[in-house]
Amino acid sequence: MVDTLDTAIGSGMNSVHMDLMQDPFDQDVLYRLDEDKESVDHTFLAFFNAWAGLTSVLNEFSLGMGLPDFYPFVLSKQAITKLHFVHRFMQFATTAWRTLNHPNRGQAPRPGFP
């Protein structure tokens, strides 16, 4: 998803081109812990809505050429919630791994060293 969206943006497509979505997803599709009810992951929501808009554009191209849908899947709200859970898990795991493997771990920080 990320690579396809990056390629589209790199090719000059932007949110105006990808605005075929009738009903963009809102924060009710996001995965949240009980203590997390107030925060909203706007970055993930913007990414996912851009992805859904891009697939709409790609499907329109395909249908215009008499071909079947390029992306014939409809993602349910539950599927998006699961994708957001995986996204958050990977963010946490990456941060934890970087913290544990930081070259300065267990040493006093040196000035100018990240």
C-alpha positions as CSV (number, residue, x, y, z in Angstrom):
1,M,0.0,0.0,0.0
2,V,2.7,2.4,1.0
3,D,4.8,1.7,-2.1
4,T,1.8,2.1,-4.5
5,L,0.8,5.4,-2.9
6,D,4.4,6.7,-3.0
7,T,4.6,5.8,-6.7
8,A,1.3,7.6,-7.5
9,I,2.4,10.7,-5.6
10,G,5.8,10.6,-7.2
11,S,4.1,10.4,-10.6
12,G,2.2,13.6,-10.0
13,M,-1.0,12.4,-8.6
14,N,-2.3,14.2,-5.5
15,S,-5.3,14.3,-3.3
16,V,-7.3,16.2,-5.9
17,H,-6.8,13.3,-8.3
18,M,-7.6,10.7,-5.7
19,D,-10.8,12.4,-4.5
20,L,-13.3,9.9,-5.9
21,M,-14.2,8.4,-2.6
22,Q,-17.7,9.3,-1.7
23,D,-17.4,8.5,2.1
24,P,-13.9,8.8,3.5
25,F,-13.3,6.8,6.6
26,D,-13.3,8.7,9.9
27,Q,-11.8,8.0,13.3
28,D,-14.4,5.3,14.3
29,V,-12.3,2.8,12.2
30,L,-9.2,3.3,14.2
31,Y,-7.9,0.8,16.8
32,R,-7.8,2.3,20.3
33,L,-7.0,1.1,23.7
34,D,-9.3,2.2,26.6
35,E,-6.8,4.8,27.8
36,D,-6.3,5.9,24.2
37,K,-9.9,7.0,23.5
38,E,-9.1,10.7,23.1
39,S,-6.2,10.5,20.6
40,V,-6.7,10.2,16.9
41,D,-4.1,8.9,14.5
42,H,-4.7,11.5,11.7
43,T,-1.6,10.4,9.8
44,F,-2.9,6.8,9.4
45,L,-6.4,8.0,8.6
46,A,-5.1,10.4,5.9
47,F,-2.9,7.6,4.5
48,F,-5.7,5.1,4.3
49,N,-8.2,7.5,2.8
50,A,-5.6,8.5,0.1
51,W,-5.1,4.7,-0.5
52,A,-8.8,4.2,-0.9
53,G,-9.0,7.2,-3.2
54,L,-6.1,5.9,-5.3
55,T,-7.7,2.5,-5.7
56,S,-10.9,4.2,-6.9
57,V,-9.0,6.1,-9.5
58,L,-7.2,2.9,-10.6
59,N,-10.5,1.0,-10.9
60,E,-12.0,3.9,-13.0
61,F,-9.0,3.6,-15.4
62,S,-9.5,-0.2,-15.6
63,L,-13.2,0.1,-16.2
64,G,-12.7,2.8,-18.8
65,M,-10.5,0.4,-20.8
66,G,-13.1,-2.4,-20.4
67,L,-11.0,-4.3,-17.9
68,P,-12.0,-5.7,-14.5
69,D,-11.3,-3.7,-11.4
70,F,-7.6,-3.2,-10.7
71,Y,-8.2,-3.4,-7.0
72,P,-11.4,-5.5,-6.6
73,F,-11.4,-5.5,-2.8
74,V,-13.7,-3.6,-0.4
75,L,-12.1,-3.3,3.0
76,S,-14.6,-3.3,5.8
77,K,-14.3,-1.1,8.9
78,Q,-13.1,-4.1,10.9
79,A,-10.3,-4.8,8.4
80,I,-9.1,-1.2,8.6
81,T,-9.2,-1.4,12.4
82,K,-7.0,-4.5,12.2
83,L,-4.6,-2.8,9.7
84,H,-4.4,0.1,12.1
85,F,-3.6,-2.3,15.0
86,V,-0.8,-3.8,13.0
87,H,0.5,-0.3,12.0
88,R,0.6,0.7,15.7
89,F,2.2,-2.5,16.8
90,M,5.0,-2.1,14.2
91,Q,5.6,1.5,15.2
92,F,5.9,0.4,18.9
93,A,8.2,-2.6,18.0
94,T,10.4,-0.4,15.8
95,T,10.7,2.2,18.6
96,A,11.5,-0.5,21.1
97,W,14.1,-2.2,18.9
98,R,15.8,1.1,18.2
99,T,15.9,1.9,21.9
100,L,17.3,-1.5,22.8
101,N,19.9,-1.4,20.0
102,H,21.0,2.2,20.4
103,P,24.8,2.4,20.5
104,N,24.7,4.6,23.6
105,R,22.4,2.3,25.6
106,G,23.6,2.0,29.2
107,Q,26.2,4.8,28.8
108,A,26.1,8.4,29.8
109,P,25.1,10.5,26.8
110,R,27.9,12.4,25.1
111,P,27.2,15.9,23.9
112,G,26.4,16.0,20.2
113,F,25.8,12.3,20.0
114,P,22.2,11.2,19.2
